[in-house]
Amino acid sequence: MSISTGAGVFDAIAAGPPDGRPVLLLHGFPQTGLAWRRQIEALAAHGYRVVAPDQRGYSPGARPQRPEDYRISHLVDDVVAITEELGWAAFDLVGHDWGGAVAWWTAHAHPGRVRTLTVVSTPHPGALATALRTDQDQRKRSHYMIDWRETPATEERMLAHDARELRDFYAVKVPQDSADAYVRHLSQPGALTAALNWYRAGRPERAIGVIDVPTLYVWSTDDSAFGPAAAQETERWVNGPYRFETLQGVSHWVPEEAPETLSRLLLDHLRAHGEY
């Protein structure tokens, strides 16, 4: 489906009965809404109305050129605009990787609209900031972001030799057909630059506080981007009901590498909080 907003037109995958309890799924880098296909199937089969948009920059119809147009406030505004266009006064919010960061910020800014929050891989931004100050392991894990922000040739390097570096991100953890779809999508003119602008947009305009909505945080031990310090610190940033699940031996690509486990955890969380 296509979702028209003041910021542009977002492409999205949708499934489930139109009157089902609404769930919004936010993907990360370097993927699209396709990353959630197994969770979309599971949620729709249980009667939920599921929408997984290609976020700002990933949707050709919502692809501004300036890095500052990808600041977190704009990304949160996109979530609000998309859900308002869908007619969702309240919704369950799920995010992975960068989509997880947007989900944390949205739940903080709009607790009255977010019924439940589920974040996969990405720690609370405050917890990550603490880990970056105090944990050498997390600083090493996050160093790649500096390179991507400061190296204008990043796009050329990632797409060179049939996008070998981009394909290496997915390794054998992401299904080959999905990895091929991501590479095709990000090989479109301007698409990878737009995706990298999320890293180049600069610091958030304001600080984020604690989260009051019921929250499920799923972290995996083989995640190369986020270490245990930030993951364990996240609990300090949630005041609402909180559940922390650790997946042993799973990499960063949880939705695709451990789809059944994640879908089960997500369904349990949704059932536990918020009658529709």
Summary of the structure (lengths in Angstrom):
residues: 276
radius of gyration: 17.3
end to end distance: 23.8
largest distance: 50.6
contacts: 942
relative contact order: 0.17
helix: 50%
strand: 21%
